[in-house]
Amino acid sequence: MTLALQIILVLSCVLMTLFVLLHRGKGGGLSSLFGGGVQSNLSGSTVVEKNLDRFTIITGIVWLACIVALNLMQVYS
């Protein structure tokens, strides 16, 4: 059980990193370094952006649940 939770934790970490990097930049941060700032001013909020928000939130919840479960398993074993 612990190994499965650790694998899910690593996968959710990688997915969350990718999802956060895929988000459209809203300021002059690192996303505008690759031309994201010009494109973000021209496009509005799309269905893809909303779905990306949902996937990021779900991945964050899975990540948090894995951390809590692993800590509880460590305390009570």
C-alpha positions, 0 to 999 in steps of 0.5 A: 500500500505504501509503495502504491501511494508513493508511486501515485505521489510521484506521478501527481507531482510530475503532472502538477508541475506540467499542468502549472507550466502549461497555464497561460501567463498573466504577468511578466513572469517566466511565461512571457520569456517564451512569448507567452505574454504577447499571446495571453493578451490576444486570447481570452479564457477558453474551455481549454484553460478552464479544463486545465484549471480543473485538472490542476486542482484535481491533481493537487487534491490527489497529491495532498491526499497521498501526503496525508495518507502516507504520513498517517500510515507512518504514524500508526504503523 
